[in-house]
Amino acid sequence: MKLCIDTCAYSKLALMSPELIDCVDETEIIYFPSIVLGELFAGFCMGKKERENRVALGRFLDLPGVKIVNVDTAIADRYGFIIKQFRKQGTPIPTNDIWIAATALETGSRLLTYDLHFTCVPGLLIVSP
């Protein structure tokens, strides 16, 4: 299985959540959107454990099968399509989460998340252990 991870799922994983560890252990590849990196770095900068959090994240990102995904033309195009759908439906979600959803859709992966608003994204497969 291929997973794309969002910010809240990584945060729970960093706290050694047993159900997430099992889920990640069964995964062949974990896509880590650059948008999630930005959200995490912002949180680290505002917190009291910035150095510890950066070191832990670095170790996670160095694991085999973890791949950082930057926004490319295909993801940007998918983002635009999702925005259009939400405007028609009247069901907006946070902008960064639209980028994360676009990344999951473009990589053909399931999104590991606890945020229920992702269920509004057509075609997005969600994993919530």
Backbone atoms as SQL, in Angstrom:
CREATE TABLE atoms (id INTEGER PRIMARY KEY, chain TEXT, resi INTEGER, resn TEXT, atom TEXT, x REAL, y REAL, z REAL);
INSERT INTO atoms VALUES
  (1, 'A', 1, 'MET', 'N', 0.848, -1.182, 0.000),
  (2, 'A', 1, 'MET', 'CA', 0.000, 0.000, 0.000),
  (3, 'A', 1, 'MET', 'C', 0.891, 1.243, 0.000),
  (4, 'A', 2, 'LYS', 'N', 0.418, 2.282, -0.691),
  (5, 'A', 2, 'LYS', 'CA', 1.100, 3.572, -0.711),
  (6, 'A', 2, 'LYS', 'C', 0.275, 4.542, 0.129),
  (7, 'A', 3, 'LEU', 'N', 0.951, 5.278, 1.008),
  (8, 'A', 3, 'LEU', 'CA', 0.283, 6.248, 1.853),
  (9, 'A', 3, 'LEU', 'C', 0.863, 7.632, 1.629),
  (10, 'A', 4, 'CYS', 'N', 0.009, 8.611, 1.760),
  (11, 'A', 4, 'CYS', 'CA', 0.407, 10.004, 1.825),
  (12, 'A', 4, 'CYS', 'C', 0.023, 10.429, 3.243),
  (13, 'A', 5, 'ILE', 'N', 0.905, 11.127, 3.925),
  (14, 'A', 5, 'ILE', 'CA', 0.657, 11.437, 5.328),
  (15, 'A', 5, 'ILE', 'C', 0.369, 12.929, 5.491),
  (16, 'A', 6, 'ASP', 'N', -0.613, 13.247, 6.337),
  (17, 'A', 6, 'ASP', 'CA', -0.873, 14.659, 6.605),
  (18, 'A', 6, 'ASP', 'C', -0.258, 15.043, 7.946),
  (19, 'A', 7, 'THR', 'N', -0.386, 16.300, 8.293),
  (20, 'A', 7, 'THR', 'CA', 0.305, 16.844, 9.462),
  (21, 'A', 7, 'THR', 'C', -0.160, 16.210, 10.767),
  (22, 'A', 8, 'CYS', 'N', -1.456, 16.080, 10.953),
  (23, 'A', 8, 'CYS', 'CA', -1.942, 15.519, 12.223),
  (24, 'A', 8, 'CYS', 'C', -1.551, 14.050, 12.351),
  (25, 'A', 9, 'ALA', 'N', -1.548, 13.311, 11.253),
  (26, 'A', 9, 'ALA', 'CA', -1.146, 11.907, 11.310),
  (27, 'A', 9, 'ALA', 'C', 0.338, 11.791, 11.662),
  (28, 'A', 10, 'TYR', 'N', 1.195, 12.652, 11.072),
  (29, 'A', 10, 'TYR', 'CA', 2.608, 12.610, 11.429),
  (30, 'A', 10, 'TYR', 'C', 2.780, 12.934, 12.915),
  (31, 'A', 11, 'SER', 'N', 2.036, 13.914, 13.412),
  (32, 'A', 11, 'SER', 'CA', 2.154, 14.309, 14.820),
  (33, 'A', 11, 'SER', 'C', 1.805, 13.152, 15.742),
  (34, 'A', 12, 'LYS', 'N', 0.755, 12.400, 15.403),
  (35, 'A', 12, 'LYS', 'CA', 0.387, 11.228, 16.215),
  (36, 'A', 12, 'LYS', 'C', 1.444, 10.138, 16.079),
  (37, 'A', 13, 'LEU', 'N', 1.976, 9.980, 14.882),
  (38, 'A', 13, 'LEU', 'CA', 3.017, 8.985, 14.653),
  (39, 'A', 13, 'LEU', 'C', 4.257, 9.333, 15.478),
  (40, 'A', 14, 'ALA', 'N', 4.598, 10.616, 15.536),
  (41, 'A', 14, 'ALA', 'CA', 5.760, 11.058, 16.317),
  (42, 'A', 14, 'ALA', 'C', 5.577, 10.764, 17.804),
  (43, 'A', 15, 'LEU', 'N', 4.324, 10.677, 18.238),
  (44, 'A', 15, 'LEU', 'CA', 4.034, 10.337, 19.633),
  (45, 'A', 15, 'LEU', 'C', 3.969, 8.829, 19.846),
  (46, 'A', 16, 'MET', 'N', 4.375, 8.089, 18.808),
  (47, 'A', 16, 'MET', 'CA', 4.451, 6.624, 18.858),
  (48, 'A', 16, 'MET', 'C', 3.081, 5.964, 19.034),
  (49, 'A', 17, 'SER', 'N', 2.094, 6.473, 18.347),
  (50, 'A', 17, 'SER', 'CA', 0.759, 5.890, 18.371),
  (51, 'A', 17, 'SER', 'C', 0.822, 4.468, 17.804),
  (52, 'A', 18, 'PRO', 'N', 0.482, 3.448, 18.606),
  (53, 'A', 18, 'PRO', 'CA', 0.636, 2.053, 18.161),
  (54, 'A', 18, 'PRO', 'C', -0.114, 1.729, 16.872),
  (55, 'A', 19, 'GLU', 'N', -1.348, 2.244, 16.720),
  (56, 'A', 19, 'GLU', 'CA', -2.119, 1.916, 15.516),
  (57, 'A', 19, 'GLU', 'C', -1.479, 2.523, 14.273),
  (58, 'A', 20, 'LEU', 'N', -0.845, 3.683, 14.424),
  (59, 'A', 20, 'LEU', 'CA', -0.181, 4.299, 13.281),
  (60, 'A', 20, 'LEU', 'C', 1.130, 3.590, 12.953),
  (61, 'A', 21, 'ILE', 'N', 1.845, 3.172, 13.956),
  (62, 'A', 21, 'ILE', 'CA', 3.098, 2.448, 13.716),
  (63, 'A', 21, 'ILE', 'C', 2.806, 1.178, 12.933),
  (64, 'A', 22, 'ASP', 'N', 1.761, 0.443, 13.320),
  (65, 'A', 22, 'ASP', 'CA', 1.378, -0.768, 12.582),
  (66, 'A', 22, 'ASP', 'C', 1.014, -0.437, 11.139),
  (67, 'A', 23, 'CYS', 'N', 0.259, 0.621, 10.950),
  (68, 'A', 23, 'CYS', 'CA', -0.165, 1.029, 9.611),
  (69, 'A', 23, 'CYS', 'C', 1.044, 1.387, 8.749),
  (70, 'A', 24, 'VAL', 'N', 1.970, 2.137, 9.294),
  (71, 'A', 24, 'VAL', 'CA', 3.150, 2.567, 8.550),
  (72, 'A', 24, 'VAL', 'C', 4.069, 1.383, 8.259),
  (73, 'A', 25, 'ASP', 'N', 4.165, 0.460, 9.199),
  (74, 'A', 25, 'ASP', 'CA', 5.016, -0.717, 8.996),
  (75, 'A', 25, 'ASP', 'C', 4.554, -1.565, 7.816),
  (76, 'A', 26, 'GLU', 'N', 3.263, -1.518, 7.498),
  (77, 'A', 26, 'GLU', 'CA', 2.701, -2.317, 6.409),
  (78, 'A', 26, 'GLU', 'C', 2.707, -1.566, 5.077),
  (79, 'A', 27, 'THR', 'N', 3.335, -0.419, 5.037),
  (80, 'A', 27, 'THR', 'CA', 3.298, 0.451, 3.860),
  (81, 'A', 27, 'THR', 'C', 4.588, 0.343, 3.062),
  (82, 'A', 28, 'GLU', 'N', 4.473, 0.242, 1.734),
  (83, 'A', 28, 'GLU', 'CA', 5.664, 0.152, 0.886),
  (84, 'A', 28, 'GLU', 'C', 6.307, 1.507, 0.653),
  (85, 'A', 29, 'ILE', 'N', 5.484, 2.558, 0.571),
  (86, 'A', 29, 'ILE', 'CA', 6.018, 3.903, 0.368),
  (87, 'A', 29, 'ILE', 'C', 5.128, 4.909, 1.084),
  (88, 'A', 30, 'ILE', 'N', 5.761, 5.895, 1.694),
  (89, 'A', 30, 'ILE', 'CA', 5.045, 6.976, 2.361),
  (90, 'A', 30, 'ILE', 'C', 5.419, 8.273, 1.653),
  (91, 'A', 31, 'TYR', 'N', 4.418, 8.899, 1.061),
  (92, 'A', 31, 'TYR', 'CA', 4.619, 10.190, 0.416),
  (93, 'A', 31, 'TYR', 'C', 4.410, 11.278, 1.467),
  (94, 'A', 32, 'PHE', 'N', 5.364, 12.176, 1.541),
  (95, 'A', 32, 'PHE', 'CA', 5.354, 13.235, 2.541),
  (96, 'A', 32, 'PHE', 'C', 5.290, 14.571, 1.798),
  (97, 'A', 33, 'PRO', 'N', 4.091, 15.175, 1.691),
  (98, 'A', 33, 'PRO', 'CA', 3.956, 16.419, 0.940),
  (99, 'A', 33, 'PRO', 'C', 4.813, 17.552, 1.533),
  (100, 'A', 34, 'SER', 'N', 5.412, 18.340, 0.667),
  (101, 'A', 34, 'SER', 'CA', 6.211, 19.478, 1.140),
  (102, 'A', 34, 'SER', 'C', 5.343, 20.455, 1.936),
  (103, 'A', 35, 'ILE', 'N', 4.057, 20.483, 1.664),
  (104, 'A', 35, 'ILE', 'CA', 3.129, 21.335, 2.416),
  (105, 'A', 35, 'ILE', 'C', 3.104, 20.901, 3.879),
  (106, 'A', 36, 'VAL', 'N', 3.137, 19.606, 4.121),
  (107, 'A', 36, 'VAL', 'CA', 3.171, 19.087, 5.492),
  (108, 'A', 36, 'VAL', 'C', 4.469, 19.516, 6.179),
  (109, 'A', 37, 'LEU', 'N', 5.572, 19.475, 5.439),
  (110, 'A', 37, 'LEU', 'CA', 6.845, 19.950, 6.011),
  (111, 'A', 37, 'LEU', 'C', 6.713, 21.397, 6.482),
  (112, 'A', 38, 'GLY', 'N', 6.111, 22.232, 5.656),
  (113, 'A', 38, 'GLY', 'CA', 5.934, 23.635, 6.020),
  (114, 'A', 38, 'GLY', 'C', 5.094, 23.794, 7.275),
  (115, 'A', 39, 'GLU', 'N', 3.996, 23.042, 7.358),
  (116, 'A', 39, 'GLU', 'CA', 3.153, 23.125, 8.552),
  (117, 'A', 39, 'GLU', 'C', 3.913, 22.662, 9.790),
  (118, 'A', 40, 'LEU', 'N', 4.678, 21.584, 9.645),
  (119, 'A', 40, 'LEU', 'CA', 5.452, 21.082, 10.783),
  (120, 'A', 40, 'LEU', 'C', 6.534, 22.065, 11.209),
  (121, 'A', 41, 'PHE', 'N', 7.281, 22.597, 10.244),
  (122, 'A', 41, 'PHE', 'CA', 8.334, 23.560, 10.583),
  (123, 'A', 41, 'PHE', 'C', 7.759, 24.780, 11.290),
  (124, 'A', 42, 'ALA', 'N', 6.583, 25.232, 10.848),
  (125, 'A', 42, 'ALA', 'CA', 5.932, 26.370, 11.508),
  (126, 'A', 42, 'ALA', 'C', 5.616, 26.023, 12.961),
  (127, 'A', 43, 'GLY', 'N', 5.083, 24.831, 13.160),
  (128, 'A', 43, 'GLY', 'CA', 4.783, 24.385, 14.523),
  (129, 'A', 43, 'GLY', 'C', 6.040, 24.243, 15.365),
  (130, 'A', 44, 'PHE', 'N', 7.098, 23.692, 14.764),
  (131, 'A', 44, 'PHE', 'CA', 8.355, 23.524, 15.501),
  (132, 'A', 44, 'PHE', 'C', 8.893, 24.876, 15.948),
  (133, 'A', 45, 'CYS', 'N', 8.849, 25.865, 15.062),
  (134, 'A', 45, 'CYS', 'CA', 9.378, 27.197, 15.371),
  (135, 'A', 45, 'CYS', 'C', 8.636, 27.857, 16.529),
  (136, 'A', 46, 'MET', 'N', 7.362, 27.537, 16.659),
  (137, 'A', 46, 'MET', 'CA', 6.551, 28.150, 17.711),
  (138, 'A', 46, 'MET', 'C', 6.571, 27.362, 19.010),
  (139, 'A', 47, 'GLY', 'N', 7.118, 26.140, 18.961),
  (140, 'A', 47, 'GLY', 'CA', 7.117, 25.287, 20.139),
  (141, 'A', 47, 'GLY', 'C', 8.393, 25.385, 20.953),
  (142, 'A', 48, 'LYS', 'N', 8.438, 24.610, 22.015),
  (143, 'A', 48, 'LYS', 'CA', 9.579, 24.621, 22.922),
  (144, 'A', 48, 'LYS', 'C', 10.576, 23.502, 22.643),
  (145, 'A', 49, 'LYS', 'N', 10.261, 22.607, 21.709),
  (146, 'A', 49, 'LYS', 'CA', 11.142, 21.479, 21.407),
  (147, 'A', 49, 'LYS', 'C', 11.557, 21.488, 19.944),
  (148, 'A', 50, 'GLU', 'N', 11.846, 22.664, 19.413),
  (149, 'A', 50, 'GLU', 'CA', 12.137, 22.780, 17.987),
  (150, 'A', 50, 'GLU', 'C', 13.260, 21.850, 17.555),
  (151, 'A', 51, 'ARG', 'N', 14.359, 21.882, 18.246),
  (152, 'A', 51, 'ARG', 'CA', 15.510, 21.059, 17.853),
  (153, 'A', 51, 'ARG', 'C', 15.169, 19.567, 17.899),
  (154, 'A', 52, 'GLU', 'N', 14.553, 19.114, 18.991),
  (155, 'A', 52, 'GLU', 'CA', 14.160, 17.708, 19.117),
  (156, 'A', 52, 'GLU', 'C', 13.213, 17.296, 17.993),
  (157, 'A', 53, 'ASN', 'N', 12.230, 18.142, 17.721),
  (158, 'A', 53, 'ASN', 'CA', 11.250, 17.830, 16.680),
  (159, 'A', 53, 'ASN', 'C', 11.891, 17.756, 15.297),
  (160, 'A', 54, 'ARG', 'N', 12.819, 18.664, 15.010),
  (161, 'A', 54, 'ARG', 'CA', 13.509, 18.640, 13.721),
  (162, 'A', 54, 'ARG', 'C', 14.365, 17.383, 13.570),
  (163, 'A', 55, 'VAL', 'N', 15.028, 16.982, 14.646),
  (164, 'A', 55, 'VAL', 'CA', 15.854, 15.772, 14.598),
  (165, 'A', 55, 'VAL', 'C', 14.972, 14.540, 14.364),
  (166, 'A', 56, 'ALA', 'N', 13.858, 14.457, 15.090),
  (167, 'A', 56, 'ALA', 'CA', 12.948, 13.316, 14.932),
  (168, 'A', 56, 'ALA', 'C', 12.368, 13.271, 13.519),
  (169, 'A', 57, 'LEU', 'N', 11.988, 14.420, 13.002),
  (170, 'A', 57, 'LEU', 'CA', 11.458, 14.469, 11.640),
  (171, 'A', 57, 'LEU', 'C', 12.521, 14.042, 10.637),
  (172, 'A', 58, 'GLY', 'N', 13.741, 14.520, 10.820),
  (173, 'A', 58, 'GLY', 'CA', 14.841, 14.131, 9.929),
  (174, 'A', 58, 'GLY', 'C', 15.054, 12.629, 9.913),
  (175, 'A', 59, 'ARG', 'N', 14.984, 12.008, 11.083),
  (176, 'A', 59, 'ARG', 'CA', 15.131, 10.536, 11.156),
  (177, 'A', 59, 'ARG', 'C', 14.006, 9.849, 10.396),
  (178, 'A', 60, 'PHE', 'N', 12.780, 10.367, 10.564),
  (179, 'A', 60, 'PHE', 'CA', 11.640, 9.784, 9.859),
  (180, 'A', 60, 'PHE', 'C', 11.801, 9.921, 8.344),
  (181, 'A', 61, 'LEU', 'N', 12.187, 11.094, 7.906),
  (182, 'A', 61, 'LEU', 'CA', 12.323, 11.343, 6.468),
  (183, 'A', 61, 'LEU', 'C', 13.449, 10.521, 5.846),
  (184, 'A', 62, 'ASP', 'N', 14.422, 10.101, 6.652),
  (185, 'A', 62, 'ASP', 'CA', 15.530, 9.276, 6.163),
  (186, 'A', 62, 'ASP', 'C', 15.199, 7.793, 6.087),
  (187, 'A', 63, 'LEU', 'N', 14.035, 7.395, 6.594),
  (188, 'A', 63, 'LEU', 'CA', 13.651, 5.983, 6.552),
  (189, 'A', 63, 'LEU', 'C', 13.460, 5.528, 5.108),
  (190, 'A', 64, 'PRO', 'N', 13.800, 4.263, 4.834),
  (191, 'A', 64, 'PRO', 'CA', 13.553, 3.747, 3.480),
  (192, 'A', 64, 'PRO', 'C', 12.054, 3.806, 3.160),
  (193, 'A', 65, 'GLY', 'N', 11.738, 4.213, 1.973),
  (194, 'A', 65, 'GLY', 'CA', 10.338, 4.251, 1.542),
  (195, 'A', 65, 'GLY', 'C', 9.633, 5.565, 1.813),
  (196, 'A', 66, 'VAL', 'N', 10.290, 6.510, 2.493),
  (197, 'A', 66, 'VAL', 'CA', 9.682, 7.818, 2.737),
  (198, 'A', 66, 'VAL', 'C', 10.188, 8.766, 1.659),
  (199, 'A', 67, 'LYS', 'N', 9.244, 9.407, 0.970),
  (200, 'A', 67, 'LYS', 'CA', 9.606, 10.281, -0.143),
  (201, 'A', 67, 'LYS', 'C', 8.906, 11.629, -0.007),
  (202, 'A', 68, 'ILE', 'N', 9.690, 12.708, 0.032),
  (203, 'A', 68, 'ILE', 'CA', 9.121, 14.045, 0.053),
  (204, 'A', 68, 'ILE', 'C', 8.604, 14.364, -1.349),
  (205, 'A', 69, 'VAL', 'N', 7.383, 14.875, -1.412),
  (206, 'A', 69, 'VAL', 'CA', 6.778, 15.218, -2.699),
  (207, 'A', 69, 'VAL', 'C', 6.589, 16.728, -2.762),
  (208, 'A', 70, 'ASN', 'N', 7.277, 17.340, -3.702),
  (209, 'A', 70, 'ASN', 'CA', 7.123, 18.772, -3.941),
  (210, 'A', 70, 'ASN', 'C', 5.981, 19.011, -4.920),
  (211, 'A', 71, 'VAL', 'N', 5.422, 20.196, -4.869),
  (212, 'A', 71, 'VAL', 'CA', 4.356, 20.545, -5.802),
  (213, 'A', 71, 'VAL', 'C', 4.948, 20.633, -7.204),
  (214, 'A', 72, 'ASP', 'N', 4.336, 19.902, -8.132),
  (215, 'A', 72, 'ASP', 'CA', 4.726, 19.988, -9.534),
  (216, 'A', 72, 'ASP', 'C', 3.498, 20.415, -10.338),
  (217, 'A', 73, 'THR', 'N', 3.640, 20.430, -11.640),
  (218, 'A', 73, 'THR', 'CA', 2.542, 20.886, -12.491),
  (219, 'A', 73, 'THR', 'C', 1.297, 20.015, -12.338),
  (220, 'A', 74, 'ALA', 'N', 1.468, 18.707, -12.259),
  (221, 'A', 74, 'ALA', 'CA', 0.319, 17.807, -12.133),
  (222, 'A', 74, 'ALA', 'C', -0.422, 18.027, -10.816),
  (223, 'A', 75, 'ILE', 'N', 0.323, 18.192, -9.726),
  (224, 'A', 75, 'ILE', 'CA', -0.311, 18.436, -8.429),
  (225, 'A', 75, 'ILE', 'C', -1.004, 19.795, -8.437),
  (226, 'A', 76, 'ALA', 'N', -0.364, 20.798, -9.014),
  (227, 'A', 76, 'ALA', 'CA', -0.970, 22.127, -9.086),
  (228, 'A', 76, 'ALA', 'C', -2.263, 22.101, -9.911),
  (229, 'A', 77, 'ASP', 'N', -2.260, 21.340, -10.991),
  (230, 'A', 77, 'ASP', 'CA', -3.450, 21.216, -11.822),
  (231, 'A', 77, 'ASP', 'C', -4.569, 20.524, -11.039),
  (232, 'A', 78, 'ARG', 'N', -4.214, 19.482, -10.306),
  (233, 'A', 78, 'ARG', 'CA', -5.200, 18.754, -9.487),
  (234, 'A', 78, 'ARG', 'C', -5.764, 19.673, -8.405),
  (235, 'A', 79, 'TYR', 'N', -4.902, 20.482, -7.812),
  (236, 'A', 79, 'TYR', 'CA', -5.321, 21.463, -6.808),
  (237, 'A', 79, 'TYR', 'C', -6.385, 22.395, -7.395),
  (238, 'A', 80, 'GLY', 'N', -6.127, 22.911, -8.581),
  (239, 'A', 80, 'GLY', 'CA', -7.084, 23.800, -9.235),
  (240, 'A', 80, 'GLY', 'C', -8.425, 23.118, -9.472),
  (241, 'A', 81, 'PHE', 'N', -8.390, 21.867, -9.884),
  (242, 'A', 81, 'PHE', 'CA', -9.617, 21.108, -10.128),
  (243, 'A', 81, 'PHE', 'C', -10.409, 20.921, -8.832),
  (244, 'A', 82, 'ILE', 'N', -9.704, 20.607, -7.732),
  (245, 'A', 82, 'ILE', 'CA', -10.377, 20.412, -6.445),
  (246, 'A', 82, 'ILE', 'C', -11.013, 21.720, -5.971),
  (247, 'A', 83, 'ILE', 'N', -10.290, 22.829, -6.114),
  (248, 'A', 83, 'ILE', 'CA', -10.838, 24.139, -5.733),
  (249, 'A', 83, 'ILE', 'C', -12.141, 24.397, -6.490),
  (250, 'A', 84, 'LYS', 'N', -12.123, 24.124, -7.794),
  (251, 'A', 84, 'LYS', 'CA', -13.313, 24.332, -8.624),
  (252, 'A', 84, 'LYS', 'C', -14.481, 23.483, -8.112),
  (253, 'A', 85, 'GLN', 'N', -14.204, 22.220, -7.787),
  (254, 'A', 85, 'GLN', 'CA', -15.256, 21.338, -7.272),
  (255, 'A', 85, 'GLN', 'C', -15.842, 21.866, -5.967),
  (256, 'A', 86, 'PHE', 'N', -14.968, 22.312, -5.069),
  (257, 'A', 86, 'PHE', 'CA', -15.443, 22.807, -3.779),
  (258, 'A', 86, 'PHE', 'C', -16.265, 24.080, -3.919),
  (259, 'A', 87, 'ARG', 'N', -15.899, 24.924, -4.831),
  (260, 'A', 87, 'ARG', 'CA', -16.679, 26.160, -5.041),
  (261, 'A', 87, 'ARG', 'C', -18.079, 25.808, -5.530),
  (262, 'A', 88, 'LYS', 'N', -18.169, 24.810, -6.421),
  (263, 'A', 88, 'LYS', 'CA', -19.482, 24.375, -6.911),
  (264, 'A', 88, 'LYS', 'C', -20.301, 23.752, -5.790),
  (265, 'A', 89, 'GLN', 'N', -19.647, 22.928, -4.956),
  (266, 'A', 89, 'GLN', 'CA', -20.337, 22.206, -3.881),
  (267, 'A', 89, 'GLN', 'C', -20.606, 23.088, -2.666),
  (268, 'A', 90, 'GLY', 'N', -19.822, 24.150, -2.511),
  (269, 'A', 90, 'GLY', 'CA', -19.949, 24.981, -1.323),
  (270, 'A', 90, 'GLY', 'C', -19.392, 24.314, -0.080),
  (271, 'A', 91, 'THR', 'N', -18.382, 23.457, -0.273),
  (272, 'A', 91, 'THR', 'CA', -17.790, 22.725, 0.860),
  (273, 'A', 91, 'THR', 'C', -16.284, 22.972, 0.930),
  (274, 'A', 92, 'PRO', 'N', -15.891, 24.167, 1.335),
  (275, 'A', 92, 'PRO', 'CA', -14.452, 24.453, 1.382),
  (276, 'A', 92, 'PRO', 'C', -13.748, 23.728, 2.529),
  (277, 'A', 93, 'ILE', 'N', -12.477, 23.468, 2.327),
  (278, 'A', 93, 'ILE', 'CA', -11.619, 22.952, 3.389),
  (279, 'A', 93, 'ILE', 'C', -10.366, 23.832, 3.387),
  (280, 'A', 94, 'PRO', 'N', -9.547, 23.740, 4.432),
  (281, 'A', 94, 'PRO', 'CA', -8.344, 24.582, 4.481),
  (282, 'A', 94, 'PRO', 'C', -7.459, 24.408, 3.239),
  (283, 'A', 95, 'THR', 'N', -6.903, 25.510, 2.787),
  (284, 'A', 95, 'THR', 'CA', -6.105, 25.524, 1.554),
  (285, 'A', 95, 'THR', 'C', -4.964, 24.509, 1.586),
  (286, 'A', 96, 'ASN', 'N', -4.221, 24.467, 2.681),
  (287, 'A', 96, 'ASN', 'CA', -3.109, 23.510, 2.738),
  (288, 'A', 96, 'ASN', 'C', -3.602, 22.075, 2.603),
  (289, 'A', 97, 'ASP', 'N', -4.779, 21.794, 3.130),
  (290, 'A', 97, 'ASP', 'CA', -5.315, 20.435, 3.021),
  (291, 'A', 97, 'ASP', 'C', -5.725, 20.101, 1.590),
  (292, 'A', 98, 'ILE', 'N', -6.081, 21.099, 0.820),
  (293, 'A', 98, 'ILE', 'CA', -6.371, 20.852, -0.599),
  (294, 'A', 98, 'ILE', 'C', -5.075, 20.460, -1.312),
  (295, 'A', 99, 'TRP', 'N', -3.975, 21.143, -0.991),
  (296, 'A', 99, 'TRP', 'CA', -2.679, 20.761, -1.569),
  (297, 'A', 99, 'TRP', 'C', -2.309, 19.328, -1.181),
  (298, 'A', 100, 'ILE', 'N', -2.541, 18.962, 0.075),
  (299, 'A', 100, 'ILE', 'CA', -2.227, 17.607, 0.552),
  (300, 'A', 100, 'ILE', 'C', -3.100, 16.582, -0.170),
  (301, 'A', 101, 'ALA', 'N', -4.379, 16.885, -0.318),
  (302, 'A', 101, 'ALA', 'CA', -5.287, 15.977, -1.042),
  (303, 'A', 101, 'ALA', 'C', -4.845, 15.831, -2.496),
  (304, 'A', 102, 'ALA', 'N', -4.464, 16.931, -3.123),
  (305, 'A', 102, 'ALA', 'CA', -4.001, 16.883, -4.518),
  (306, 'A', 102, 'ALA', 'C', -2.752, 16.010, -4.634),
  (307, 'A', 103, 'THR', 'N', -1.877, 16.090, -3.653),
  (308, 'A', 103, 'THR', 'CA', -0.671, 15.261, -3.650),
  (309, 'A', 103, 'THR', 'C', -1.026, 13.786, -3.541),
  (310, 'A', 104, 'ALA', 'N', -1.933, 13.461, -2.631),
  (311, 'A', 104, 'ALA', 'CA', -2.350, 12.055, -2.465),
  (312, 'A', 104, 'ALA', 'C', -2.984, 11.531, -3.750),
  (313, 'A', 105, 'LEU', 'N', -3.857, 12.319, -4.346),
  (314, 'A', 105, 'LEU', 'CA', -4.519, 11.879, -5.577),
  (315, 'A', 105, 'LEU', 'C', -3.515, 11.684, -6.710),
  (316, 'A', 106, 'GLU', 'N', -2.588, 12.610, -6.862),
  (317, 'A', 106, 'GLU', 'CA', -1.616, 12.517, -7.962),
  (318, 'A', 106, 'GLU', 'C', -0.618, 11.378, -7.778),
  (319, 'A', 107, 'THR', 'N', -0.323, 11.013, -6.540),
  (320, 'A', 107, 'THR', 'CA', 0.613, 9.908, -6.292),
  (321, 'A', 107, 'THR', 'C', -0.095, 8.561, -6.262),
  (322, 'A', 108, 'GLY', 'N', -1.419, 8.583, -6.353),
  (323, 'A', 108, 'GLY', 'CA', -2.180, 7.329, -6.327),
  (324, 'A', 108, 'GLY', 'C', -2.116, 6.644, -4.977),
  (325, 'A', 109, 'SER', 'N', -2.036, 7.448, -3.927),
  (326, 'A', 109, 'SER', 'CA', -1.911, 6.879, -2.590),
  (327, 'A', 109, 'SER', 'C', -3.146, 7.177, -1.746),
  (328, 'A', 110, 'ARG', 'N', -3.251, 6.463, -0.661),
  (329, 'A', 110, 'ARG', 'CA', -4.297, 6.718, 0.323),
  (330, 'A', 110, 'ARG', 'C', -3.773, 7.781, 1.282),
  (331, 'A', 111, 'LEU', 'N', -4.665, 8.615, 1.786),
  (332, 'A', 111, 'LEU', 'CA', -4.252, 9.660, 2.711),
  (333, 'A', 111, 'LEU', 'C', -4.437, 9.188, 4.143),
  (334, 'A', 112, 'LEU', 'N', -3.353, 9.195, 4.897),
  (335, 'A', 112, 'LEU', 'CA', -3.385, 8.873, 6.318),
  (336, 'A', 112, 'LEU', 'C', -3.698, 10.166, 7.068),
  (337, 'A', 113, 'THR', 'N', -4.882, 10.241, 7.669),
  (338, 'A', 113, 'THR', 'CA', -5.343, 11.473, 8.306),
  (339, 'A', 113, 'THR', 'C', -6.382, 11.165, 9.381),
  (340, 'A', 114, 'TYR', 'N', -6.597, 12.138, 10.232),
  (341, 'A', 114, 'TYR', 'CA', -7.686, 12.096, 11.209),
  (342, 'A', 114, 'TYR', 'C', -8.669, 13.234, 10.968),
  (343, 'A', 115, 'ASP', 'N', -8.413, 14.051, 9.957),
  (344, 'A', 115, 'ASP', 'CA', -9.273, 15.186, 9.647),
  (345, 'A', 115, 'ASP', 'C', -10.439, 14.744, 8.766),
  (346, 'A', 116, 'LEU', 'N', -11.641, 14.858, 9.291),
  (347, 'A', 116, 'LEU', 'CA', -12.827, 14.379, 8.584),
  (348, 'A', 116, 'LEU', 'C', -13.156, 15.182, 7.330),
  (349, 'A', 117, 'HIS', 'N', -12.713, 16.438, 7.245),
  (350, 'A', 117, 'HIS', 'CA', -13.088, 17.221, 6.063),
  (351, 'A', 117, 'HIS', 'C', -12.475, 16.669, 4.778),
  (352, 'A', 118, 'PHE', 'N', -11.475, 15.815, 4.881),
  (353, 'A', 118, 'PHE', 'CA', -10.919, 15.203, 3.672),
  (354, 'A', 118, 'PHE', 'C', -11.929, 14.284, 2.978),
  (355, 'A', 119, 'THR', 'N', -12.957, 13.834, 3.704),
  (356, 'A', 119, 'THR', 'CA', -13.962, 12.961, 3.089),
  (357, 'A', 119, 'THR', 'C', -14.763, 13.697, 2.016),
  (358, 'A', 120, 'CYS', 'N', -14.673, 15.020, 1.984),
  (359, 'A', 120, 'CYS', 'CA', -15.371, 15.816, 0.962),
  (360, 'A', 120, 'CYS', 'C', -14.652, 15.812, -0.379),
  (361, 'A', 121, 'VAL', 'N', -13.429, 15.298, -0.418),
  (362, 'A', 121, 'VAL', 'CA', -12.636, 15.333, -1.659),
  (363, 'A', 121, 'VAL', 'C', -12.982, 14.104, -2.498),
  (364, 'A', 122, 'PRO', 'N', -13.647, 14.305, -3.637),
  (365, 'A', 122, 'PRO', 'CA', -14.037, 13.178, -4.481),
  (366, 'A', 122, 'PRO', 'C', -12.828, 12.355, -4.929),
  (367, 'A', 123, 'GLY', 'N', -12.955, 11.037, -4.787),
  (368, 'A', 123, 'GLY', 'CA', -11.924, 10.124, -5.252),
  (369, 'A', 123, 'GLY', 'C', -10.779, 9.908, -4.284),
  (370, 'A', 124, 'LEU', 'N', -10.732, 10.653, -3.194),
  (371, 'A', 124, 'LEU', 'CA', -9.635, 10.515, -2.234),
  (372, 'A', 124, 'LEU', 'C', -9.917, 9.342, -1.299),
  (373, 'A', 125, 'LEU', 'N', -8.974, 8.416, -1.239),
  (374, 'A', 125, 'LEU', 'CA', -9.085, 7.271, -0.344),
  (375, 'A', 125, 'LEU', 'C', -8.384, 7.610, 0.966),
  (376, 'A', 126, 'ILE', 'N', -9.082, 7.389, 2.066),
  (377, 'A', 126, 'ILE', 'CA', -8.586, 7.810, 3.378),
  (378, 'A', 126, 'ILE', 'C', -8.352, 6.604, 4.281),
  (379, 'A', 127, 'VAL', 'N', -7.261, 6.682, 5.026),
  (380, 'A', 127, 'VAL', 'CA', -6.953, 5.701, 6.063),
  (381, 'A', 127, 'VAL', 'C', -6.944, 6.457, 7.379),
  (382, 'A', 128, 'SER', 'N', -7.773, 6.007, 8.323),
  (383, 'A', 128, 'SER', 'CA', -7.834, 6.608, 9.663),
  (384, 'A', 128, 'SER', 'C', -7.814, 5.478, 10.680),
  (385, 'A', 129, 'PRO', 'N', -6.627, 5.010, 11.047),
  (386, 'A', 129, 'PRO', 'CA', -6.556, 3.856, 11.987),
  (387, 'A', 129, 'PRO', 'C', -7.255, 4.105, 13.299);
